[in-house]
Amino acid sequence: MKFLSPAKINLNLEVRQRRPDGYHEIQTLMRRIDLADEIEMDREGEGVSLSVEGEETPSGRENLAYRAAHFFFRETKIAGGVRIRLRKRIPVAAGLGGGSSNAATVLMGLRELFQAQIEDRLLMDWGAGIGADVPFFIFKKPAWAGGKGEKLRAAELPADLWFLLLVPPFRISTAWAYAAYDRLEADKPGPFLAQRSFKNIGELPPFMHNDLERSSVGRYPELGEMKEKLREQGAAGALMSGSGPVVFGLFGDADTMKRAEERLSRPAGWRAIPAKGI
């Protein structure tokens, strides 16, 4: 069986204090995009095997897809195994949630492959034990996420949103991004912004903010420079997604986004990836 495993972008990310479990309290607005990995799964007699093509990604226990498959068989006690082939299209360690999406897709795919009667709510609970963003990809809707990312509420966003992703030739680990945030803004006070609906694209840019950007742009000033270039080429707003380092421009139509892609000058090693919200 074949499945698509989509990426996500964060239209807003607020970070507060570190929790006893090592995560941070956050509030974020997320949307899936049509940039996706491909996952193929087939039944096997026993055990879990995983092969990976594309982006440099571990194929053993460090891989969230592998861990999700083991978690599924342990919790369901289903006799059997699975062979997983993962074709990576989503940049790794980029703030796009590729690993979490892979884990969610494996959980949902195994449910279908083995015809297991498991509700989404339970799969989301399992997913939260694998990675903070995993429940969002099982939720399958634009969402506000709170807690460490597992508390989800459907969000109202314009149907047609286009994104131009700019992928630099370096990675930023989630652990580094949050540790750098702690050093700069560990005592950041105040409540989260009120969760609201967005009827049109013009309402989004004033709201687009990422608390993890400050330290990342301090280390890699070109991130801020590329955000400015996106705005100059017609993006309604520009932001770093998640823990970065991918930055994206927000567009209301495909033509404007394509023109920006054609005109935008990029440093050596940077890639541009067009995407649509789903």
Summary of the structure (lengths in Angstrom):
residues: 278
radius of gyration: 18.6
end to end distance: 21.8
largest distance: 56.5
contacts: 949
relative contact order: 0.18
helix: 32%
strand: 30%
